[in-house]
Amino acid sequence: MNIWGKLIGSTGGFALGGPLGGLLGMIAGHAIDKIKNKKQPEQIVIKQVGFTIGVIALSAKMAKADGKVTREEIISFKRQVKVPQKEINNLGKIWNLAKKSTAGYEIYATQLADLFEPKSQVLEQLIFVLFNIAISDGKITNEEIDYLKRVNKIFGFDKNDFKRINSHYETNANDPYKTLGVEPHTDLKEIKKKWIKMSREIHPDKLLASGMPEEFISKNTTKLQDINNAWEKIKKLKK
């Protein structure tokens, strides 16, 4: 069963609980039941559901961070998330509920931070999704940057982590040192260790085992390519 079937069909919004489970409960109602999935442990399924609802909720709040929701931002979200046509309506319902909710985005971000490990690559991938939505209309506003910094902090990342993530969206985004979060003077052996560590953490199998739904992984594989390309460039520069 794909993540959308788990979300709307037999998956436990009540098992997820909290504000994210509440959003799911508003659209699924009595369809939500105990999680029944023989292929994956219950805790992984709960994380997958939490991640999916969290992405939608924070994306909707992100799109409103500068006071307006543009068509480009909604299109950007759909490009990053593999959604079956039959589930578009349900996606829209959750998006609109989160967008109109009086609850602040912090409660959704905090629940996600509690659901995953601090500074988890799954959470970092979510920040990248939010960045992509913010920049989809051509620029990132100051209000959106403030929003992203706050979510970054709630997720357990520090200022240096934010600078590294933000560097992917700057005019010199092809700087391999910024991609790996190292300095040009850093020893090549240390850079290699950093590259290996990042590559392992961002590998699709690791993300899947950590609770990131496959539907999101298949749409967000460019970061691993960026990391590998950065390492190849640095090796040549250091020769």
Protein Blocks (a to p, Z undefined) as FASTA:
>chain_A
ZZklmmmmmpcfklngpjklmmmmmmnmmmpccdddfkbcfklmmmmmmmmmmmmmmmmm
mmmmnopacfklmmmmmmmpccdfklmmmmmmmmmmmmmpmbdfklmmmmmmmmpcehia
klmmmmmmmmmmmmmnopacfklmmmmmmmmmmnopafklmmmmmmmmmmklmlmklmno
pafklcfklmmmmmmmmmmmmpmklmmmnopafklmmmmmmlmmmmmmmmmmmmmmmZZ
